[in-house]
Amino acid sequence: MVDDVEGTAGRDAAPPSRRTLLRLAGLAGVAGGAAALAGCGEAVSQAAEGFRLRQDVADRPDDELLVTVWGGPEEEAAFRALGDSFVAAHGGSVVWQVVPFSQALTTVDTGLRTGAAPDVFRVTYSDVGPYRAQDVLASLPADVAARLAPQFGSSFWSAVTDDAASYGVPHHTDTTMVLVNDDALAAAGVRPPEPTPEAAWTWDEALDAMRRVRDTAGPVRSAVAVNWQLAGASRWLSWVGQAGGRLLREDLEGAVAADDPALLAAMGVTRDLFREGITPRSMSTKSGQYTDGLFTSQQVAMAHVGNFTLPTVETSFPWTATFLPVQERATADLGGNALVATRGPREERALAFLEHCVGAEQQASFCAAASALPTRGDVDVADIPYRLLPEVLALYAQQAEAVTTDVVDQVTVPQATGLNRVLVEQLEVAFLGGDELSDARACEDLVAAVDAELAR
């Protein structure tokens, strides 16, 4: 049996798209995160106004799973299909608690505090670490983890794994590519790179192209917009990775030295986008605008865009998806979600449900419904029946191969929410500050703020 736990909000209104839900994630991610669980006292987030838990969810049969997720209509249908197939194979029931994204973590946190926690819930990769640190997640049995790990890309598996165990499964991923307006580039005499990772522009080539587009774009169009707004600020780490470095030391206890060459290079090239008028000043890390909207409205000729927005990218002009620029190496950002189980009386059944959800057939079906990317190595993106732009999503899947464990380790630390908040604040100052703020000083300020956050 598949059932629902209904809330008082979100059922009467038209269901939001995945794009809308992930935009709301930006506001939620800056405001807080799973770290709100610390101490289970004042810091515990309360249930969002307008949503109430069913009072009997804490007193349920052992073969009933309560699963909390968010999602647009296509994702919700895909989740329910997973529940149906699990019940058909294992019996029992799955009760769905489908909540708005803005209420997802507060719903989970309140359930944990009151003894009515879900058995399984959907979570961003950056929130796995905070929940793991609070010792509320069930770990996969060692034999199950050993069997599953080789089936996934190593970077994605590392997103749910620490030195002790694996906590959850990498359900799917998302990442970023650069969409370019073919007509705008042609007017500037720029030819997009061939759609292969090997043909990706270097930083110098990308800057040259963007300057030429800027010079021919006119007063109402900028050359490029980068998707580092709000909860996406951690995408800036891709630039540090492309320069061959990282922001956090390998021990993850603090930042690298402020004079680290890769850190300085990333700070310099991204500040140049603002200093040279290549990107709008309104598109810094605190912006409420998003890159796909600027691209489709032709306010920018090029935009860093996540694959999850592709179903809503409707344009009157031809466009091409190109790979992220490369300096010392290719690096891309980690997006998407994990599924995790809470410790408790239905833990064994919950972990079996996680394993079911990431079977090869199940993952392919979910990715097709959600325009998401697989994390399993044996799921061929060419065989996924995407409804829209399958050729472009195949390119995004290639780009996702550049998601490195270096980046994953940094964005899944227990302090991930605070680290992102530091990036929002420090990059905003760096990007919009005048010439009196040197790149070296901007790096010094960033490193100091990161160290202070990690020491809290």
N, C-alpha and C positions, 0 to 999 in steps of 0.2 A: 504494500500500500504506500502511495505517495500522498502526503498531506501538506497542509500549510499552517504556519503560525502567522496569523494576520496582525498587522499593525493598523493604527488609525490613520497613518499617513501613507501616501504614495500609491494607493490602489485606484482612487477615483480619477486622478489626473492621467494624461497620456504618458506612457512610459518613456523615460529619457533614453536617448541613444547612448552607445558606449562612449562616443566622443564627448557628450555632455557630462557623463559620469566622471570621466577622467579629467575634464576641466575642473569639476568640483574638487577633484583630488588635489589640485594645486592649492586651493584655499585650505582644505583640511590638513594637508601635509605640512604647511607652514605653521598652522595654528597649534598642532600637537601631534600625537601619535601614540603608539603602544606604550611608550615610556610613561604614560600617565598612570600605568598600573603601579608604579613604584610605591611601596608601603601600603597599598590598598587603603589609603586614608584620604586626605584632602585631595591628593593628586589624582585619585581615580576619577576618570571622566564619568559623568552621569548620563543616563539615557537621554537621547535628544528629545526635545519637546515635541509632542505630537506622535510619539511611538511608544507603545507599551508592550512589555513582554506578557505572554500568556502565563497566568499564575501557576499552572500545573506543569510547566516544562521541566521543573526539577524532579518531579515524581513521574518517571516514565518507565515503560517496560525495557528490559535489557536489550531487546532486539529492535528497538526504535532509535534511529539516529536523528538528532536535531542538527541541521546544517544551515549555517548562516552565510549568505552570499549577497552581493549586489550584482546588477547587470541590466543591460538593455533587454528588449524583448527577445532578440535572437539568442543572447547568452542565457537568459532565464530558461528558454525552451531547451537549450542544449544541456543545461544543468539538470533539468527535470528528466531528460532522456537518460542521463547517467544514473539518476536515482531509479528509474524504471528498470534499467538493465541490471543494476545491482540487486534490486529486490527480486527480480526474476531468477537470478542465480543463487541468492543467499537467503531469500525469505525475509520475514520481518517487515519493517517499514522505514521510510525516510520522510521526515517532516521538514519542510522548507521554510526558512525564515528569510524572505527576500526583502531587503531594506535598501533605502537610498544610500549611496556611497557615503554621504556626509554623516550618516548614523551608524555605519558599519562597526567601527572600532568602539564607539561608545556603547553600542548594543552588546558587543562581546565583553567589554570591560565590566559593564554592569552585571551581566550574567555570571562572570567569574566572581565578582564580589558578593553576589547574593546566592550563590550555589545553583544557579540556573544557566550555566554556561552551555554554549553549543558543543556538540561532540566534534564537529568539523566546521571550519570556517575558512573563507577566502581571505587572502592577505597579500599585500604588496611584498616584494622581496625585501625591501628596506625595513619592513616591520617584523620580519621573522626574528631578527636578532634581539630586539627589545622583548618580545614575548618569550623567547628562549631564555633570556637572562632572568626573567621572573619565574622560571621553572614551572610554567603552566602547560608547556607543550609535551605531548607524548613523543618519544623517540621511536623510530623504526627498529624492530628487532634486527640484530646484527646480520642474521642470515638473509633477511629480506632486503636490507640495504645493500649487502654484497651482491645480491642477484639483480637489483634494479640499477645500481650505479653505472655499470657498463652500457646500459641502454640509453643513457642521456649524455649530452654534451658535458664535458667536464666542468665548464664554467657554470652551467645551469645547476648541476648537482651540487657544486660547492656553495651555491646560494642558500641551500637549506642544510648545510653540513658544517660542523665545526670539528675540533680535534676529538670530541667525545662521541658524537653520534650524528645521525641525520634526523632532522625534525621537519617532517612534511615532505612534499613532492613538488618539483617544478612543473606546474600544470601547463603553462605556456609562456611564451615570451613576446615582447615587442621591441622594436628598436627604431632608429632614425636613419633616413636617407635625405638627400638634398633634391628637392623638386625644382626644376628649372623651366621657365617660360621660354619655349623654343623661339617664338617670334622676338621677344625682347633680347635674347642672346644673339640672334641673327642680326638684329639692327645694330648691335655693338660689334659685329664682326667676330663673335665668339662661337666656337663649335663646342658643344658639350662633349665630355669624354665618353669613350665607348662604355657601354653598360657592363663592365667587368671589374672586379676588384683590382686587377693588375693595372687597369687604365685610370684609376682614380687620380685626380689632381693632387699635386703636392701643395703645401701651403702657399708657396710662391706663385704657382700656377693659378690657384684659386683666387688669391688676392689680385693678381693681374686681371683675371676675368671679371671679378667684381668691380674693380676700378673702371674698367672699360664700360661695363653696364651702367655704373653710376654716372659716368660722363655723358651717356646718351639717353638716360632714362627720363629726363625732364623733372620738373619740380614736384610732381605728384607721385612719383614712384622712387623707391629706394632699391638698392641692389639686392639686399639679402636680409632675412630675419632668422635668428637662431632660437631654438626652443628650450631656453634655459630659464623660463619664467617660473616663479614660485616653487612648487614641489619638484619642478624639473631642473632646479639649479645644479643638482649633482651631475647633470649631463656635461657640465663644464669639465669634469674629470676626464672625459674622452679626449679633450684637447691636450691635457697633460700627458695622457697615455700615448697620444699620437706623437708627441715629442720624445717618447721613450722613457717617461718617468711616471711618478705617482705623487699624490698629495700627502697621503699617510705613509708613514714608515712601514716596512714589512711586518713589524711587530704590532702594528695598529694601535700603539700606545700614544702616538703623537704625530705631528706633521714632520715632513722632511725639512731640511735646512732652508731658510728663506732665500739663500743664494743658489739653490739647486737649479742647474741649467734648464731642465725640462719645465720646471715651475715658472721660471722667468720667461721662457720662450712662449708658453701658453698664455701667461698674463699679457705679454707684449702683443701677440698676434690678435687676441680677442679684444684688447683695448684699442688696437688699430682700427677695428671695424667701426668703433664709435668716433675715434679721433679724426678719421678720414671721411666721415660722413657716408660710410658704406652701408651701415644699418641705422634705422631710426633710433633716436635717443629714447623714444617711447617704448622700445622693445628691450629694455634692460630686465634684470631679474625680478623686479617688483611689478612688472607690467601686468595689467589685467587683460591684455590682448594676447591672441595666440596666432602662431605662424601660419596655420592652414587658412585661416580667414583672410589674412593679409595677402596670401598668395592667390586665392581664388578671386579676390576683388581687384587684383593686379596693382596693389599698393607696393608690393615687392616683386622683383623678377625671379628671385630664388628664395627658397625657404627650407629650413630643416624641419622635417615633418615625420611624425610617427605613423606606422602602418595602420594603427587603429582608426585613424581619421579618413582613410582612403575611401570608404563607402560614401562619405559626404563631400568628397572633393569633386565638385561639378564646375567645369570651366567652359568658357567659350573660345579657348585658345589651346593649341597643342602644347603638351608638356612632356618632360622626360624625367625619370628618376635616376639620379646619379649617386655614386658611392661617396661616403664621407671622405674629406681630404686626408691625405697620409703625409706624415713627415718622416719620422724614424720608423714607424710601424703603423699598421691599421688598428684602430681601436673604435669600438662602438659602445653605446650605452645599453644598460640592462633595463628592460621594461617587462611588463607582464605580471603574472601573479603565481603564487604558490597556494597549495591547499595544505592545511595543518590540522592536527587533531589535538584535543585537550586531554590531559590526564584525568582518568576517572573510571567509573564502572563499565562504560561501553568502549573503553580504549581499544581493545582488540578488534572489535567490529569496526570502529572508526578507522583504524589503520588499514583494515582490509578494504574499506571503501576508498581510501586514498589510492591504494594500489590499483583498484579497479578503474578509477578515473583517469589514470595515466597509461592505461593499456594503449597499444599502438592504434587500434581501430577507434577507440574512444577519443584519443587525443586528436586524430585527424578530423573526426566529426565535429568536435568542439571548435577547432581552429577554422574549419570551413564556415561555421555559423558566425564566428566572432571576428573574422578577418585577422586572426591571431597567428602566431608562428609557432611551430613545434619545437619542443626541447629534446625530443627523442631523436637519436641518430638514425633509427630505422624507419622513421616516418618521412617519406619522400614528398617534399612540397609539391612536386609536379603531379602527384596523385591525389592531392587534397582538392575536393570539388568546390573551390571558392566561387561565390556567386558573382563577384565583381573583380576585375583587374587581376586575374590569376598570374599573368606574366610579370606584373609589377611586384606582387607579393612574393613571387619566386626570387626576385632580386633582393627584396628585404630579407628573405631567409638567408641568402648569401651574405648580406651585410651582418646579420646576427652571428655569423661565424667569427666575426671580429670582436665579439664580447669576450674580453679577457678575464681571467681569474683575478688579475690585479685590480681591475675596476670592480668586479663583484665583491671582493674582500672588503673594499673600502665603503661600498654603499650598503653593506649588510651588517656593519658593526652595531652593537647594541645602542650606540649613541647616534644612529643614522639620522633620526629626525632633527636632533640638535645640530648635527654637522650640516645638513641641508639648510637649516635656518642661518647658520654662520655664512654659508656660501651666498645666500640671498642678500644678506646685509653687506658683506665685504665686497662682493662683486658689483653691487649697485654703486657703492662709493667709488670703486676702481674704474668702472665703465663711464660714469658720469662726472668724475672728478676732472679738474683742469690739468694743465701741463705742470702745475706746481707739485702734483703727486706723481712721483717717479714710479716706474714699474717695480724697482727694487723695494721702495717703501710700501707699495701696495702688497707685495709678497710678504714683507715683514708683518704687516698688519693682519693679513690673512692667516699666516702661520701662528701668530700669537693668539688669535681668536680661536683657531682650531685646537691648539694645545689647551686653552682654557676650557673649552667645551668637553674635550676628552677626559680632562682631569676632574670633572664634576662628579 
